[in-house]
Amino acid sequence: MSRCLLTLALLGTFSALCPAERDTLSHLRPRTADQAQARAVVELLKRLLGNRAREFVVSVNRTLSNDSRDVCELRSAKNDKIVAAGSTGVAVASGIYNYLKYFCNCHVSWSGSQLSVPRPLPTLTGVLRISTQHRFRYYQNVCTQSYSTVWWDWPRWQREIDWMALNGVNLPLAFNGQEALWQEVYFSLGLNQTEVDEFFTGPAFLAWNRMGNLFQWGGPLPQSWHVKQLHLQFKILDQMRALGMIPVLPAFSGIVPQGITRLFPKANVTRLRPWSKFNCTYSCAYVLDPQDPLFQRIGGLFLSQLVEQFGTDHIYGADTFNEMTPASSDPAYLSAVSRSIFATMTSVDMQAVWLMQGWLFISDPDFWKPAQVKALLHGVPLGRMIVLDLFAETAPAFAFTQSFYGQPFIWCMLHNFGGNSGMFGTVEQINLGPFEALRFPNSSLVGLGMSPEGIEQNPVVYELMSELAWRKEPVNLAKWVSLYAVRRYGSTDESLGAAWRLLFRSVYNCTLPGYKNHNRSPLVHRPSMRLVTDLWYDRRDLYEAWRLLFEAAQSLVAIDTFRYDLVDVTRQALQLLTTEYYLEIRSAFRDQKLPDLLTAGGVLVYDLLPELDRLLSSDANFLLGVWLEKAHAMGLDEKEAQLYDLNARNQVTLWGPQGNIMDYASKEWGGLVEDYYSQRWSLFINTLVECLDRGRPFKQDAFNQDVFQVEKGFMYNERKYPSKPYGDTYEIARRIFLKYYPQALKRLK
């Protein structure tokens, strides 16, 4: 009884409704019949638990919720079964996962699952009622489609949608396949294939094409790409809707191909300035004025085709001026822009709701002053737009926009930029932020969200964030993460909980104002004498957690989740040590101490980085070959496979033809460390040694030209990298620990 009451105390209900939501968002509900949603949950449980799924009796009854907020009720029944009834399929799936977590000590994540379900199932005394105070639980970022999901096949997508349901997500992006529809729209207007090919980027850069930042780079898109993505989109939508989710489909934001100026020379088209470090060869978007009649025509054509092909759940994503400065700061102009974009939606779907990323208000605060923000938001009727407060855990925009001037918003955790490897979190801010947003004066909060640019990293942060949507108050972080360790490994070894408490108070608790999680380690950046080496945490805590995990490793390394964490924490420790060796290298060069330079540089290039590569290569979650193999598999022939290979390699390294956004999407993967990062560091050390030998200064510009040849060499080396792990993780980790842990402690003094 006490266990059940404890869980009930942690998971609460909330009845207040935002007026805007009550009036304008009530139609955003699952379209699928209750019985069909229940069947979808049963199939999910079969995929998750196999025969044990029969021990759960599932039903969906939307009348369980009288205010559109999800609820699930669980109770024990005869024959040791658990009966779960919920208001939607997502509610039931997340309710059952809560039971599996807190009563069965089970765990599901991107990096493996621990599903040693007790037999018989633990008994519930009374009814366990789990509910949420958040109408929407949003998931994904426009960039996630390029940084993480770009090469996914249907089985991988199905696993992700299952993960979404288990974690309570009911408002996911569904952007696949839209280029096929855009192509048909442009053809119908009179554009030719060349003009379309020059508009779309390659697959790994489509996110920025969709937002109007980038064109042509990595393309052209093969026709087979369109066919495959359409096929995937149909399956994705079917599965999302079957589980009671509300997929967000794309809409027109005003970005057009250059060919539009040929066909419609009188159209009011403005060319924006270059984006990021690209020039107008691949950027400088053409933006159609929203007051031009052609704007409504193009937007209506696209959305009509979209609804015809995909159906609709009445919510559409479109991003205006993402990291681009509008042509005018006049509030009237900005209102006209948003009014016209929304009009293209309502011309096809009178029940349309616009979902917009609020990143623009954070990325360009000099332009987006209160008058400009309010104008853009109020161009749409109140309650017909939902704004994603995209980076709310660090830079909440609701606080300086008076809750987005009344438009409903979703408090989002961005967490990861570029899908970087590297341990990071802001757990204190994540734990408190959603509740502060609820209490904000006249709050228009309608949900919580997870909006990482890239996924499949730091699973603990996402489990915490998703769970907060079902809590009525912040958790005790030390207790929460201790229980996380138990269910992640299926072990009650207290040293594991101690390790995770150390991680939660250090590497996972960045409290620096405005800090963005780009992996700043010298390891993954082009070498120079001015690399950033700052940290937000005490290295002692990380090293002690490393020791605790290693000492438990021999008996647990066969468990997927533990092996992943052992590799990840060891990788983080070696990342820290790379910084230490870099500082020694830099000091030795500046002090003209050649022996010290040779020693530190030799250890880094000939031992530490090779050991790191061997460790990463021993776990399937850290392999460059997996990323490349998935890319190759998308190609119908060798030519397409080579195009996708170039896309895949370029994104995680140079990010553009000239290293335009270099190392932004850095990954510490087996194969990439050996053939990319290690080669750069080797050239750097050799260059410094040669400079000391000859009494010359180190010239960064000259080195950049030389190292660019190394970087391009990786792009085109055509080497096939293993897509299966090799090597004994424990033995490699043991060798690294015995060798480098004492050195790590020594450098703390």
Buried (B, 14 or more C-beta within 10 A) or exposed (E): EEBBEEBBEBBBEEEEBBEBBEEBBEEBBBEBEBEBBBBBBBBBBEEBBEEBBEBBBBBBBBEBBEBBBBBBBBBBEEEEBBBBBBBBBBBBBBBBBBBBBBBBBBBBBBBBBBBEBEEEBBEBEEEBBBBBBBBBBBBBBBBBBBBBBBBBEEEEBBBBBBBBBBBBBBBBBBBBBBBBBBBBBBEEBEBEEEBBBBBBBBBBBBBBBBBBBBBBBBBBBBEEBBEBBBEBBBBBBBBBBBBBBBBBBBBBBBBBBBBBBEBBEEBBBEEBEBBBEBEEEBBBBBBBBBEBEBBBBBBBBBBBBBBEBBBBBBBBBBBBBBBBBBBEBEBEBBBBBBBBBBBBBBBBBEBBBBBBBBBBBBBBEEBBEEEBBBBBBBBBBBBBBBBBBBBBBBBBBBEEBBBBBBBBBBBBBBBBBBBBBBBBBBBBBBBEBBBBBBEBEEBBBBBBBBBBBBBBBBBBBBBBBBBBBBBBEBBEBEEBBBBBBBBBBBBEBEBBBBBBBBBBBBBBBBEEEEBBBBBBBBBBBBBBBEBEBEBBBBBEBBBBBBBBBBEBBEEBBEBBBBBBBBBBBBBBBBBBBBBBBBBBBBEBBEEEBBEBBBBBBEBBBEEBBBBBBBBBBBBBBBBBBBBBBBBBEBBEEEEBBBBBBBBBBBBBBBBBBEBBBBBBBBBBBBBBBBBBBBBBBBBBBEBBBEBBEEEEEBEBEEBBEEBBEBBBEBBEEEEEBBBEBEBEBBEBBBBBBEEBBEEBBEBEE
